[in-house]
């Protein structure tokens, strides 16, 4: 019984360390990484920095 408890504790420690040292996931969806073109100046920029209008995408300068 003591061996079983020791194994479970060891597995718990290993799983805990794996979670602490593992890579954190980064969610990059298509919307976040896509580039759009400003309808005013024809410059491409990330969609996160854009403003969507009824005519199309506009950069922050317009």
N, C-alpha and C positions, 0 to 999 in steps of 0.2 A: 504494500500500500504506500509506503514512504517513497518507493521508486516512482510510482505513478504520479504522486504529487510533485516530486522533483521534476519529472519530465514536463508536466503541465506548466509549472512555474517557468521552466526554461523556454518552452514554446511561447509563453506569454511575453517574456522578456524579448525574445527574438522578434516577435511580431511588433511589439511596441517600438523597438529600435528601428525596424524596417520602415515603420510609418514616420518616425521622426526624421530619419535620414533620407527618405525617399524624395523624389522630385515632386514638386507641387505642380498640379496640372494647371494649364493655362487654357482658357476657353477663347479660341479665336475663330469666330464664325465667319462665314463669307461676308456678311454685312460689315463687320469690323475691319476686315483687311482689304475690302474692295476699293478701287479708285474710281472716282467719278469726275466728270468734266463740267466745269463752270460754263453756263450758257452765255455769260457776259464776256469773260476774258479767255475762254477756251483753254484754261489751264487745268491739268489733272491734279487732284488732291484726294486724301483719304476721305471716305464717306463719313467718318465720325466728325470731321471738321466742316461738313457741308450742311446746307439748309435746303430742304426739298420744297419746291414751289409747284404750282400748277403747271408751269412752263418747263420745269426741269430742276437741275441742281444748281445752287449758287454758292460761291465761296464766301468766306467771312468778310472779304473786302467789298462785297457788293450787297 
